Structures are given as C-alpha cells and as structure tokens.
Amino acid sequence: MFYLLPLLLAACLPTAFADADPNTAYCTKVIGNVKYTQKGQKNYFIGKSQTNWFEAVHTCRQLGGNLAVIESDVELKFIQEYLIENRYDANHQFWISGNDLVKDGTFYSINDGFPLRFLAWSKNQPDNLGIEKCIHLFMDGAEYKMNNEKCDNHAFYLCEKRGSECCIEN
Ligand SMILES: [Ca+2]
C-alpha cells in the first residue's frame, strides 16, 4: 500500500497550492454527484432550491454533509466572497446550522448539539424570540450577516462537508 503514497501526495499538490493563500484560494471538487467548493478543511455546497430549514438539514445530510456552521469571521468572509462570485445577492437567503428551538435566545448547532460559538448577527438581531427560531444568512448592506427567521419559511441553504481531500476539478 505504501507505494501509493507518492502518487497520493503528488495528486494532492493542487490542494496544497490552493491552500497557500487562505484569503482567496479555493477550488471545486465532486463528492458523489455534488460539486463542492473546497476551502481549507471544509467543502461547501449551495442548495439551489428553496426549502424550509428542516428540509435543508435533511438534504445536506443526504449529500453527505451538514448545514454549514460558520466558525469565524474569516470563514464568513470566505463564504460571502463565494456567494457573491456565484451571483447571489440580497434576494437570496441561506439557511445555516443553528436554532433556538430548545431555549429562546440560545442558538444550538444541529450538527454537534452545542451552542454556536461564533455568531455574526445583523443589527437588531436576533429579534422576535419565540417565533423566529432558525438562522439564515442574508446580505445586510454589502455583507452577509445572520438573522433568526421562521424555520418554515423557504430559503436556499449552505451545506458543508469536512475534509481536505484533493481537488479534482477547478
Ligand atoms: Ca429576525
């Protein structure tokens, strides 16, 4: 088996190169039938149909991933760039992991069951506690920010899948 290692390393060079500039570099790859965009240790997929939050959770799972958990401002900035480059704008909202269905005002990740550690709320959000219980991203001015929204409203969605395997398509 070890003779495969040099081949694998060689095949992964584009990924290593793509990761050289964490602010701008990314590439795409196909996992199953889904075209993900890789950035560092994660791959992202934009759901092209609008669903309620629960269906978005299920669909991401069916695609081998989860609704995205945004863990830092750096990650949020990358996602914003990714969405804008894909021609999404203020007319598009994206479900991400996080709801306060258990306790109003405390938003838990549906992925690992713990409170989200990074939140980037839009001004005056979260509002309507007890009514708007799921988190989506929306364009607030020039930036994507978080808003709590009714879980049965329809929005696009952002899935993530961990892993930094090689890119096979650019
Ligand atoms: Ca809200």
Backbone and ligand atoms as CSV (ligand in chain L), in Angstrom:
chain,resi,resn,atom,element,x,y,z
A,1,MET,N,N,0.822,-1.223,0.000
A,1,MET,CA,C,0.000,0.000,0.000
A,1,MET,C,C,0.850,1.263,0.000
A,2,PHE,N,N,2.048,1.154,0.599
A,2,PHE,CA,C,2.839,2.377,0.752
A,2,PHE,C,C,3.299,2.954,-0.582
A,3,TYR,N,N,3.349,2.088,-1.597
A,3,TYR,CA,C,3.789,2.612,-2.893
A,3,TYR,C,C,2.791,3.629,-3.454
A,4,LEU,N,N,1.560,3.617,-2.914
A,4,LEU,CA,C,0.562,4.584,-3.376
A,4,LEU,C,C,0.798,5.983,-2.810
A,5,LEU,N,N,1.561,6.032,-1.727
A,5,LEU,CA,C,1.700,7.318,-1.038
A,5,LEU,C,C,2.265,8.422,-1.925
A,6,PRO,N,N,3.359,8.168,-2.663
A,6,PRO,CA,C,3.867,9.257,-3.520
A,6,PRO,C,C,2.833,9.730,-4.522
A,7,LEU,N,N,2.044,8.763,-5.061
A,7,LEU,CA,C,1.017,9.156,-6.026
A,7,LEU,C,C,-0.025,10.047,-5.373
A,8,LEU,N,N,-0.433,9.668,-4.171
A,8,LEU,CA,C,-1.441,10.464,-3.463
A,8,LEU,C,C,-0.902,11.846,-3.154
A,9,LEU,N,N,0.332,11.896,-2.711
A,9,LEU,CA,C,0.919,13.198,-2.390
A,9,LEU,C,C,0.991,14.075,-3.626
A,10,ALA,N,N,1.401,13.447,-4.742
A,10,ALA,CA,C,1.503,14.215,-5.984
A,10,ALA,C,C,0.132,14.733,-6.389
A,11,ALA,N,N,-0.887,13.876,-6.252
A,11,ALA,CA,C,-2.233,14.276,-6.654
A,11,ALA,C,C,-2.772,15.377,-5.758
A,12,CYS,N,N,-2.271,15.487,-4.541
A,12,CYS,CA,C,-2.784,16.474,-3.605
A,12,CYS,C,C,-2.082,17.824,-3.736
A,13,LEU,N,N,-1.074,17.892,-4.560
A,13,LEU,CA,C,-0.349,19.156,-4.666
A,13,LEU,C,C,-1.248,20.332,-5.013
A,14,PRO,N,N,-2.203,20.165,-5.951
A,14,PRO,CA,C,-3.058,21.326,-6.245
A,14,PRO,C,C,-3.792,21.829,-5.010
A,15,THR,N,N,-4.202,20.910,-4.125
A,15,THR,CA,C,-4.897,21.319,-2.909
A,15,THR,C,C,-3.965,22.125,-2.014
A,16,ALA,N,N,-2.759,21.600,-1.841
A,16,ALA,CA,C,-1.805,22.313,-1.005
A,16,ALA,C,C,-1.545,23.701,-1.574
A,17,PHE,N,N,-1.454,23.763,-2.885
A,17,PHE,CA,C,-1.218,25.050,-3.526
A,17,PHE,C,C,-2.413,25.979,-3.313
A,18,ALA,N,N,-3.614,25.394,-3.484
A,18,ALA,CA,C,-4.825,26.204,-3.321
A,18,ALA,C,C,-4.932,26.748,-1.902
A,19,ASP,N,N,-4.399,26.005,-0.940
A,19,ASP,CA,C,-4.495,26.462,0.443
A,19,ASP,C,C,-3.416,27.476,0.803
A,20,ALA,N,N,-2.542,27.760,-0.158
A,20,ALA,CA,C,-1.418,28.629,0.157
A,20,ALA,C,C,-1.877,30.028,0.570
A,21,ASP,N,N,-2.928,30.510,-0.033
A,21,ASP,CA,C,-3.435,31.835,0.309
A,21,ASP,C,C,-4.822,31.675,0.915
A,22,PRO,N,N,-4.914,31.653,2.227
A,22,PRO,CA,C,-6.207,31.363,2.856
A,22,PRO,C,C,-7.254,32.443,2.616
A,23,ASN,N,N,-6.854,33.595,2.128
A,23,ASN,CA,C,-7.822,34.667,1.931
A,23,ASN,C,C,-8.549,34.571,0.605
A,24,THR,N,N,-7.935,33.949,-0.381
A,24,THR,CA,C,-8.545,33.979,-1.701
A,24,THR,C,C,-8.683,32.620,-2.354
A,25,ALA,N,N,-7.825,31.655,-1.988
A,25,ALA,CA,C,-7.766,30.430,-2.782
A,25,ALA,C,C,-8.881,29.455,-2.424
A,26,TYR,N,N,-9.479,28.899,-3.427
A,26,TYR,CA,C,-10.358,27.769,-3.233
A,26,TYR,C,C,-10.495,27.050,-4.564
A,27,CYS,N,N,-11.063,25.893,-4.515
A,27,CYS,CA,C,-11.245,25.125,-5.744
A,27,CYS,C,C,-12.498,24.281,-5.571
A,28,THR,N,N,-12.886,23.604,-6.626
A,28,THR,CA,C,-14.096,22.794,-6.554
A,28,THR,C,C,-13.745,21.328,-6.734
A,29,LYS,N,N,-14.583,20.476,-6.217
A,29,LYS,CA,C,-14.417,19.048,-6.433
A,29,LYS,C,C,-15.774,18.380,-6.345
A,30,VAL,N,N,-15.843,17.190,-6.864
A,30,VAL,CA,C,-17.100,16.453,-6.891
A,30,VAL,C,C,-17.057,15.355,-5.843
A,31,ILE,N,N,-18.037,15.357,-4.947
A,31,ILE,CA,C,-18.169,14.299,-3.948
A,31,ILE,C,C,-19.508,13.631,-4.221
A,32,GLY,N,N,-19.478,12.383,-4.653
A,32,GLY,CA,C,-20.705,11.768,-5.130
A,32,GLY,C,C,-21.144,12.505,-6.378
A,33,ASN,N,N,-22.386,12.969,-6.397
A,33,ASN,CA,C,-22.857,13.735,-7.551
A,33,ASN,C,C,-22.871,15.223,-7.270
A,34,VAL,N,N,-22.263,15.635,-6.167
A,34,VAL,CA,C,-22.388,17.016,-5.719
A,34,VAL,C,C,-21.074,17.757,-5.903
A,35,LYS,N,N,-21.175,18.933,-6.458
A,35,LYS,CA,C,-19.985,19.747,-6.685
A,35,LYS,C,C,-19.786,20.678,-5.486
A,36,TYR,N,N,-18.788,20.370,-4.715
A,36,TYR,CA,C,-18.466,21.177,-3.546
A,36,TYR,C,C,-17.354,22.156,-3.885
A,37,THR,N,N,-17.280,23.228,-3.125
A,37,THR,CA,C,-16.156,24.154,-3.208
A,37,THR,C,C,-15.324,23.985,-1.958
A,38,GLN,N,N,-14.080,23.681,-2.148
A,38,GLN,CA,C,-13.205,23.399,-1.018
A,38,GLN,C,C,-12.494,24.655,-0.545
A,39,LYS,N,N,-12.425,24.776,0.763
A,39,LYS,CA,C,-11.646,25.855,1.375
A,39,LYS,C,C,-11.052,25.296,2.654
A,40,GLY,N,N,-9.764,25.142,2.701
A,40,GLY,CA,C,-9.126,24.615,3.897
A,40,GLY,C,C,-9.655,23.247,4.252
A,41,GLN,N,N,-10.177,23.106,5.463
A,41,GLN,CA,C,-10.630,21.806,5.944
A,41,GLN,C,C,-12.097,21.540,5.643
A,42,LYS,N,N,-12.740,22.411,4.885
A,42,LYS,CA,C,-14.159,22.227,4.615
A,42,LYS,C,C,-14.457,22.310,3.128
A,43,ASN,N,N,-15.581,21.710,2.759
A,43,ASN,CA,C,-16.124,21.820,1.414
A,43,ASN,C,C,-17.543,22.363,1.556
A,44,TYR,N,N,-17.918,23.240,0.635
A,44,TYR,CA,C,-19.227,23.888,0.720
A,44,TYR,C,C,-20.054,23.565,-0.513
A,45,PHE,N,N,-21.361,23.535,-0.288
A,45,PHE,CA,C,-22.304,23.290,-1.376
A,45,PHE,C,C,-23.510,24.206,-1.167
A,46,ILE,N,N,-23.906,24.886,-2.219
A,46,ILE,CA,C,-25.072,25.772,-2.150
A,46,ILE,C,C,-26.288,25.029,-2.671
A,47,GLY,N,N,-27.311,24.906,-1.840
A,47,GLY,CA,C,-28.567,24.310,-2.274
A,47,GLY,C,C,-29.284,25.251,-3.217
A,48,LYS,N,N,-29.622,24.771,-4.416
A,48,LYS,CA,C,-30.160,25.645,-5.465
A,48,LYS,C,C,-31.675,25.797,-5.414
A,49,SER,N,N,-32.322,25.052,-4.525
A,49,SER,CA,C,-33.767,25.215,-4.370
A,49,SER,C,C,-34.035,25.835,-3.004
A,50,GLN,N,N,-35.237,26.355,-2.834
A,50,GLN,CA,C,-35.591,26.977,-1.555
A,50,GLN,C,C,-36.455,26.001,-0.753
A,51,THR,N,N,-36.046,25.785,0.471
A,51,THR,CA,C,-36.747,24.830,1.333
A,51,THR,C,C,-36.912,25.454,2.715
A,52,ASN,N,N,-37.694,24.783,3.567
A,52,ASN,CA,C,-37.697,25.213,4.958
A,52,ASN,C,C,-36.408,24.718,5.622
A,53,TRP,N,N,-36.168,25.172,6.842
A,53,TRP,CA,C,-34.885,24.860,7.493
A,53,TRP,C,C,-34.704,23.365,7.711
A,54,PHE,N,N,-35.782,22.680,8.075
A,54,PHE,CA,C,-35.685,21.257,8.389
A,54,PHE,C,C,-35.340,20.442,7.147
A,55,GLU,N,N,-35.976,20.796,6.035
A,55,GLU,CA,C,-35.659,20.081,4.795
A,55,GLU,C,C,-34.205,20.348,4.401
A,56,ALA,N,N,-33.730,21.559,4.648
A,56,ALA,CA,C,-32.325,21.872,4.351
A,56,ALA,C,C,-31.390,20.973,5.172
A,57,VAL,N,N,-31.741,20.770,6.442
A,57,VAL,CA,C,-30.937,19.866,7.286
A,57,VAL,C,C,-30.886,18.480,6.652
A,58,HIS,N,N,-32.056,17.958,6.283
A,58,HIS,CA,C,-32.116,16.605,5.730
A,58,HIS,C,C,-31.362,16.510,4.418
A,59,THR,N,N,-31.543,17.524,3.570
A,59,THR,CA,C,-30.887,17.471,2.255
A,59,THR,C,C,-29.374,17.480,2.398
A,60,CYS,N,N,-28.854,18.332,3.268
A,60,CYS,CA,C,-27.400,18.341,3.469
A,60,CYS,C,C,-26.917,16.980,3.948
A,61,ARG,N,N,-27.685,16.354,4.834
A,61,ARG,CA,C,-27.300,15.020,5.307
A,61,ARG,C,C,-27.304,14.019,4.156
A,62,GLN,N,N,-28.331,14.110,3.295
A,62,GLN,CA,C,-28.400,13.192,2.153
A,62,GLN,C,C,-27.186,13.356,1.244
A,63,LEU,N,N,-26.653,14.564,1.218
A,63,LEU,CA,C,-25.500,14.837,0.359
A,63,LEU,C,C,-24.185,14.563,1.076
A,64,GLY,N,N,-24.269,13.912,2.213
A,64,GLY,CA,C,-23.055,13.531,2.921
A,64,GLY,C,C,-22.469,14.618,3.780
A,65,GLY,N,N,-23.216,15.702,3.999
A,65,GLY,CA,C,-22.689,16.804,4.799
A,65,GLY,C,C,-23.647,17.229,5.883
A,66,ASN,N,N,-23.545,18.486,6.251
A,66,ASN,CA,C,-24.423,19.090,7.253
A,66,ASN,C,C,-24.667,20.542,6.858
A,67,LEU,N,N,-25.713,21.127,7.419
A,67,LEU,CA,C,-25.845,22.574,7.260
A,67,LEU,C,C,-24.571,23.228,7.794
A,68,ALA,N,N,-24.145,24.279,7.150
A,68,ALA,CA,C,-22.858,24.888,7.497
A,68,ALA,C,C,-22.887,25.526,8.882
A,69,VAL,N,N,-21.816,25.299,9.605
A,69,VAL,CA,C,-21.552,26.021,10.856
A,69,VAL,C,C,-20.428,27.005,10.552
A,70,ILE,N,N,-20.713,28.275,10.664
A,70,ILE,CA,C,-19.680,29.282,10.389
A,70,ILE,C,C,-18.948,29.545,11.699
A,71,GLU,N,N,-17.642,29.332,11.670
A,71,GLU,CA,C,-16.888,29.295,12.918
A,71,GLU,C,C,-16.042,30.526,13.180
A,72,SER,N,N,-15.941,31.411,12.222
A,72,SER,CA,C,-15.083,32.579,12.429
A,72,SER,C,C,-15.439,33.660,11.419
A,73,ASP,N,N,-14.952,34.858,11.683
A,73,ASP,CA,C,-15.156,35.945,10.738
A,73,ASP,C,C,-14.430,35.662,9.422
A,74,VAL,N,N,-13.284,35.010,9.508
A,74,VAL,CA,C,-12.549,34.651,8.291
A,74,VAL,C,C,-13.389,33.717,7.429
A,75,GLU,N,N,-14.012,32.742,8.071
A,75,GLU,CA,C,-14.851,31.800,7.310
A,75,GLU,C,C,-16.065,32.511,6.724
A,76,LEU,N,N,-16.666,33.393,7.499
A,76,LEU,CA,C,-17.823,34.139,6.995
A,76,LEU,C,C,-17.424,34.980,5.778
A,77,LYS,N,N,-16.261,35.600,5.835
A,77,LYS,CA,C,-15.807,36.434,4.708
A,77,LYS,C,C,-15.587,35.571,3.469
A,78,PHE,N,N,-15.048,34.378,3.661
A,78,PHE,CA,C,-14.860,33.498,2.515
A,78,PHE,C,C,-16.205,33.109,1.918
A,79,ILE,N,N,-17.143,32.738,2.772
A,79,ILE,CA,C,-18.467,32.329,2.281
A,79,ILE,C,C,-19.137,33.478,1.540
A,80,GLN,N,N,-18.978,34.675,2.080
A,80,GLN,CA,C,-19.550,35.843,1.417
A,80,GLN,C,C,-18.974,36.003,0.013
A,81,GLU,N,N,-17.660,35.897,-0.090
A,81,GLU,CA,C,-16.998,36.017,-1.393
A,81,GLU,C,C,-17.496,34.928,-2.349
A,82,TYR,N,N,-17.616,33.733,-1.808
A,82,TYR,CA,C,-18.078,32.573,-2.587
A,82,TYR,C,C,-19.498,32.809,-3.104
A,83,LEU,N,N,-20.374,33.319,-2.260
A,83,LEU,CA,C,-21.760,33.557,-2.673
A,83,LEU,C,C,-21.845,34.673,-3.705
A,84,ILE,N,N,-21.112,35.741,-3.489
A,84,ILE,CA,C,-21.162,36.867,-4.422
A,84,ILE,C,C,-20.589,36.451,-5.776
A,85,GLU,N,N,-19.500,35.684,-5.762
A,85,GLU,CA,C,-18.917,35.218,-7.025
A,85,GLU,C,C,-19.878,34.322,-7.780
A,86,ASN,N,N,-20.762,33.641,-7.055
A,86,ASN,CA,C,-21.762,32.791,-7.692
A,86,ASN,C,C,-23.053,33.558,-7.976
A,87,ARG,N,N,-22.945,34.883,-7.960
A,87,ARG,CA,C,-24.028,35.791,-8.370
A,87,ARG,C,C,-25.229,35.765,-7.431
A,88,TYR,N,N,-25.008,35.392,-6.198
A,88,TYR,CA,C,-26.081,35.529,-5.222
A,88,TYR,C,C,-26.027,36.937,-4.652
A,89,ASP,N,N,-27.209,37.435,-4.291
A,89,ASP,CA,C,-27.268,38.824,-3.840
A,89,ASP,C,C,-28.307,38.965,-2.731
A,90,ALA,N,N,-28.784,40.176,-2.544
A,90,ALA,CA,C,-29.699,40.443,-1.436
A,90,ALA,C,C,-31.029,39.717,-1.579
A,91,ASN,N,N,-31.293,39.150,-2.756
A,91,ASN,CA,C,-32.530,38.403,-2.949
A,91,ASN,C,C,-32.424,36.950,-2.483
A,92,HIS,N,N,-31.256,36.548,-2.025
A,92,HIS,CA,C,-31.037,35.155,-1.650
A,92,HIS,C,C,-30.648,35.055,-0.176
A,93,GLN,N,N,-31.378,34.229,0.532
A,93,GLN,CA,C,-31.020,33.928,1.930
A,93,GLN,C,C,-30.633,32.450,2.009
A,94,PHE,N,N,-29.777,32.129,2.956
A,94,PHE,CA,C,-29.226,30.767,3.038
A,94,PHE,C,C,-29.334,30.244,4.463
A,95,TRP,N,N,-30.074,29.158,4.610
A,95,TRP,CA,C,-30.110,28.504,5.921
A,95,TRP,C,C,-28.724,27.998,6.287
A,96,ILE,N,N,-28.378,28.163,7.555
A,96,ILE,CA,C,-27.165,27.564,8.107
A,96,ILE,C,C,-27.556,26.855,9.395
A,97,SER,N,N,-26.615,26.103,9.952
A,97,SER,CA,C,-26.908,25.373,11.178
A,97,SER,C,C,-27.210,26.370,12.294
A,98,GLY,N,N,-28.111,26.022,13.173
A,98,GLY,CA,C,-28.367,26.876,14.329
A,98,GLY,C,C,-29.831,27.161,14.517
A,99,ASN,N,N,-30.336,26.822,15.696
A,99,ASN,CA,C,-31.717,27.142,16.048
A,99,ASN,C,C,-31.810,27.313,17.560
A,100,ASP,N,N,-32.862,28.007,17.988
A,100,ASP,CA,C,-33.111,28.134,19.437
A,100,ASP,C,C,-34.446,27.481,19.795
A,101,LEU,N,N,-34.709,26.341,19.147
A,101,LEU,CA,C,-35.958,25.623,19.396
A,101,LEU,C,C,-36.044,25.126,20.835
A,102,VAL,N,N,-34.910,24.861,21.468
A,102,VAL,CA,C,-34.916,24.340,22.836
A,102,VAL,C,C,-35.047,25.460,23.852
A,103,LYS,N,N,-34.277,26.525,23.645
A,103,LYS,CA,C,-34.256,27.616,24.617
A,103,LYS,C,C,-34.178,28.935,23.866
A,104,ASP,N,N,-35.214,29.757,23.994
A,104,ASP,CA,C,-35.239,31.023,23.269
A,104,ASP,C,C,-33.961,31.828,23.512
A,105,GLY,N,N,-33.330,32.222,22.443
A,105,GLY,CA,C,-32.170,33.098,22.546
A,105,GLY,C,C,-30.842,32.373,22.643
A,106,THR,N,N,-30.866,31.045,22.808
A,106,THR,CA,C,-29.619,30.270,22.818
A,106,THR,C,C,-29.623,29.380,21.582
A,107,PHE,N,N,-28.735,29.686,20.673
A,107,PHE,CA,C,-28.754,29.025,19.368
A,107,PHE,C,C,-27.756,27.877,19.340
A,108,TYR,N,N,-28.305,26.685,19.115
A,108,TYR,CA,C,-27.512,25.459,19.107
A,108,TYR,C,C,-27.248,25.016,17.676
A,109,SER,N,N,-26.097,24.393,17.496
A,109,SER,CA,C,-25.773,23.767,16.211
A,109,SER,C,C,-26.553,22.470,16.078
A,110,ILE,N,N,-27.193,22.268,14.943
A,110,ILE,CA,C,-27.866,20.992,14.694
A,110,ILE,C,C,-26.832,19.905,14.412
A,111,ASN,N,N,-25.596,20.308,14.154
A,111,ASN,CA,C,-24.567,19.336,13.777
A,111,ASN,C,C,-23.970,18.645,14.994
A,112,ASP,N,N,-23.554,19.437,15.989
A,112,ASP,CA,C,-22.898,18.806,17.142
A,112,ASP,C,C,-23.680,18.968,18.441
A,113,GLY,N,N,-24.785,19.687,18.413
A,113,GLY,CA,C,-25.641,19.787,19.589
A,113,GLY,C,C,-25.202,20.804,20.626
A,114,PHE,N,N,-24.152,21.544,20.347
A,114,PHE,CA,C,-23.664,22.550,21.294
A,114,PHE,C,C,-24.039,23.959,20.828
A,115,PRO,N,N,-24.080,24.912,21.772
A,115,PRO,CA,C,-24.345,26.295,21.362
A,115,PRO,C,C,-23.301,26.758,20.351
A,116,LEU,N,N,-23.758,27.510,19.378
A,116,LEU,CA,C,-22.824,28.043,18.382
A,116,LEU,C,C,-21.828,28.971,19.071
A,117,ARG,N,N,-20.578,28.844,18.713
A,117,ARG,CA,C,-19.525,29.662,19.348
A,117,ARG,C,C,-19.260,30.944,18.574
A,118,PHE,N,N,-19.659,30.974,17.318
A,118,PHE,CA,C,-19.472,32.187,16.521
A,118,PHE,C,C,-20.825,32.621,15.975
A,119,LEU,N,N,-21.169,33.860,16.222
A,119,LEU,CA,C,-22.414,34.429,15.701
A,119,LEU,C,C,-22.105,35.804,15.142
A,120,ALA,N,N,-22.672,36.112,14.002
A,120,ALA,CA,C,-22.457,37.419,13.379
A,120,ALA,C,C,-23.822,37.978,13.007
A,121,TRP,N,N,-24.532,38.406,14.024
A,121,TRP,CA,C,-25.901,38.889,13.812
A,121,TRP,C,C,-25.912,40.213,13.069
A,122,SER,N,N,-26.909,40.357,12.249
A,122,SER,CA,C,-27.223,41.670,11.687
A,122,SER,C,C,-27.709,42.574,12.831
A,123,LYS,N,N,-27.682,43.868,12.578
A,123,LYS,CA,C,-28.121,44.825,13.600
A,123,LYS,C,C,-29.553,44.496,14.051
A,124,ASN,N,N,-29.765,44.563,15.341
A,124,ASN,CA,C,-31.074,44.321,15.971
A,124,ASN,C,C,-31.544,42.866,15.901
A,125,GLN,N,N,-30.648,41.966,15.508
A,125,GLN,CA,C,-30.968,40.537,15.508
A,125,GLN,C,C,-30.214,39.860,16.651
A,126,PRO,N,N,-30.676,38.780,17.187
A,126,PRO,CA,C,-31.940,38.120,16.854
A,126,PRO,C,C,-33.140,38.848,17.471
A,127,ASP,N,N,-34.222,38.904,16.709
A,127,ASP,CA,C,-35.444,39.540,17.195
A,127,ASP,C,C,-36.574,38.500,17.210
A,128,ASN,N,N,-37.735,38.918,17.633
A,128,ASN,CA,C,-38.912,38.033,17.640
A,128,ASN,C,C,-38.623,36.658,18.255
A,129,LEU,N,N,-37.929,36.696,19.404
A,129,LEU,CA,C,-37.611,35.430,20.075
A,129,LEU,C,C,-38.904,34.675,20.377
A,130,GLY,N,N,-38.852,33.374,20.201
A,130,GLY,CA,C,-40.046,32.557,20.381
A,130,GLY,C,C,-40.799,32.337,19.090
A,131,ILE,N,N,-40.493,33.129,18.074
A,131,ILE,CA,C,-41.176,32.993,16.776
A,131,ILE,C,C,-40.173,32.634,15.679
A,132,GLU,N,N,-39.085,33.383,15.617
A,132,GLU,CA,C,-38.063,33.151,14.584
A,132,GLU,C,C,-36.949,32.324,15.223
A,133,LYS,N,N,-36.861,31.067,14.851
A,133,LYS,CA,C,-36.042,30.121,15.628
A,133,LYS,C,C,-34.917,29.461,14.853
A,134,CYS,N,N,-34.762,29.818,13.597
A,134,CYS,CA,C,-33.689,29.212,12.802
A,134,CYS,C,C,-32.850,30.315,12.168
A,135,ILE,N,N,-31.578,30.014,11.939
A,135,ILE,CA,C,-30.659,31.063,11.471
A,135,ILE,C,C,-30.440,30.949,9.963
A,136,HIS,N,N,-30.521,32.097,9.307
A,136,HIS,CA,C,-30.076,32.138,7.922
A,136,HIS,C,C,-29.103,33.301,7.735
A,137,LEU,N,N,-28.395,33.230,6.609
A,137,LEU,CA,C,-27.513,34.320,6.192
A,137,LEU,C,C,-28.273,35.183,5.204
A,138,PHE,N,N,-28.128,36.474,5.318
A,138,PHE,CA,C,-28.693,37.348,4.295
A,138,PHE,C,C,-27.758,38.537,4.111
A,139,MET,N,N,-27.884,39.190,2.981
A,139,MET,CA,C,-26.999,40.303,2.679
A,139,MET,C,C,-27.543,41.565,3.329
A,140,ASP,N,N,-26.787,42.051,4.272
A,140,ASP,CA,C,-27.146,43.255,5.027
A,140,ASP,C,C,-26.200,44.353,4.571
A,141,GLY,N,N,-26.662,45.214,3.653
A,141,GLY,CA,C,-25.747,46.168,3.036
A,141,GLY,C,C,-24.813,45.413,2.113
A,142,ALA,N,N,-23.523,45.515,2.355
A,142,ALA,CA,C,-22.542,44.843,1.491
A,142,ALA,C,C,-22.049,43.538,2.102
A,143,GLU,N,N,-22.594,43.160,3.253
A,143,GLU,CA,C,-22.059,41.994,3.951
A,143,GLU,C,C,-23.155,40.983,4.263
A,144,TYR,N,N,-22.782,39.712,4.222
A,144,TYR,CA,C,-23.690,38.685,4.704
A,144,TYR,C,C,-23.617,38.638,6.231
A,145,LYS,N,N,-24.796,38.677,6.840
A,145,LYS,CA,C,-24.914,38.603,8.294
A,145,LYS,C,C,-25.968,37.563,8.659
A,146,MET,N,N,-26.073,37.284,9.952
A,146,MET,CA,C,-27.040,36.290,10.408
A,146,MET,C,C,-28.334,36.946,10.880
A,147,ASN,N,N,-29.409,36.230,10.650
A,147,ASN,CA,C,-30.729,36.670,11.104
A,147,ASN,C,C,-31.493,35.433,11.571
A,148,ASN,N,N,-32.224,35.564,12.646
A,148,ASN,CA,C,-33.134,34.471,13.004
A,148,ASN,C,C,-34.419,34.640,12.210
A,149,GLU,N,N,-34.951,33.525,11.719
A,149,GLU,CA,C,-36.107,33.566,10.821
A,149,GLU,C,C,-37.022,32.401,11.171
A,150,LYS,N,N,-38.266,32.494,10.764
A,150,LYS,CA,C,-39.186,31.377,10.996
A,150,LYS,C,C,-38.679,30.147,10.244
A,151,CYS,N,N,-38.598,29.026,10.967
A,151,CYS,CA,C,-37.982,27.821,10.398
A,151,CYS,C,C,-38.744,27.286,9.193
A,152,ASP,N,N,-40.055,27.579,9.101
A,152,ASP,CA,C,-40.803,27.027,7.971
A,152,ASP,C,C,-40.860,27.970,6.781
A,153,ASN,N,N,-40.192,29.118,6.870
A,153,ASN,CA,C,-40.010,29.925,5.665
A,153,ASN,C,C,-39.066,29.203,4.710
A,154,HIS,N,N,-39.065,29.638,3.464
A,154,HIS,CA,C,-38.225,28.982,2.467
A,154,HIS,C,C,-37.004,29.830,2.125
A,155,ALA,N,N,-35.855,29.172,2.061
A,155,ALA,CA,C,-34.607,29.850,1.699
A,155,ALA,C,C,-33.692,28.835,1.020
A,156,PHE,N,N,-32.688,29.338,0.355
A,156,PHE,CA,C,-31.629,28.450,-0.124
A,156,PHE,C,C,-30.856,27.962,1.105
A,157,TYR,N,N,-29.853,27.166,0.910
A,157,TYR,CA,C,-29.146,26.641,2.078
A,157,TYR,C,C,-27.695,26.363,1.721
A,158,LEU,N,N,-26.883,26.365,2.749
A,158,LEU,CA,C,-25.445,26.147,2.573
A,158,LEU,C,C,-25.042,24.913,3.376
A,159,CYS,N,N,-24.564,23.902,2.648
A,159,CYS,CA,C,-24.078,22.680,3.297
A,159,CYS,C,C,-22.552,22.744,3.420
A,160,GLU,N,N,-22.046,21.995,4.367
A,160,GLU,CA,C,-20.595,21.837,4.473
A,160,GLU,C,C,-20.275,20.368,4.652
A,161,LYS,N,N,-19.093,20.030,4.241
A,161,LYS,CA,C,-18.593,18.670,4.462
A,161,LYS,C,C,-17.125,18.811,4.824
A,162,ARG,N,N,-16.764,18.258,5.963
A,162,ARG,CA,C,-15.371,18.374,6.391
A,162,ARG,C,C,-14.483,17.452,5.577
A,163,GLY,N,N,-13.245,17.841,5.454
A,163,GLY,CA,C,-12.272,17.029,4.723
A,163,GLY,C,C,-11.544,17.870,3.713
A,164,SER,N,N,-10.265,17.648,3.599
A,164,SER,CA,C,-9.457,18.454,2.674
A,164,SER,C,C,-8.788,17.556,1.650
A,165,GLU,N,N,-9.563,16.551,1.183
A,165,GLU,CA,C,-9.011,15.685,0.156
A,165,GLU,C,C,-8.732,16.504,-1.110
A,166,CYS,N,N,-8.102,15.873,-2.035
A,166,CYS,CA,C,-7.636,16.579,-3.221
A,166,CYS,C,C,-8.794,17.175,-4.030
A,167,CYS,N,N,-8.530,18.294,-4.594
A,167,CYS,CA,C,-9.439,18.824,-5.609
A,167,CYS,C,C,-9.241,18.016,-6.871
A,168,ILE,N,N,-10.343,17.727,-7.549
A,168,ILE,CA,C,-10.199,17.003,-8.808
A,168,ILE,C,C,-10.722,17.840,-9.970
A,169,GLU,N,N,-11.232,19.008,-9.681
A,169,GLU,CA,C,-11.756,19.836,-10.766
A,169,GLU,C,C,-11.585,21.301,-10.343
A,170,ASN,N,N,-11.155,22.124,-11.242
A,170,ASN,CA,C,-11.032,23.548,-10.944
A,170,ASN,C,C,-12.037,24.352,-11.741
L,1,CA,CA,CA,-35.024,38.018,12.861
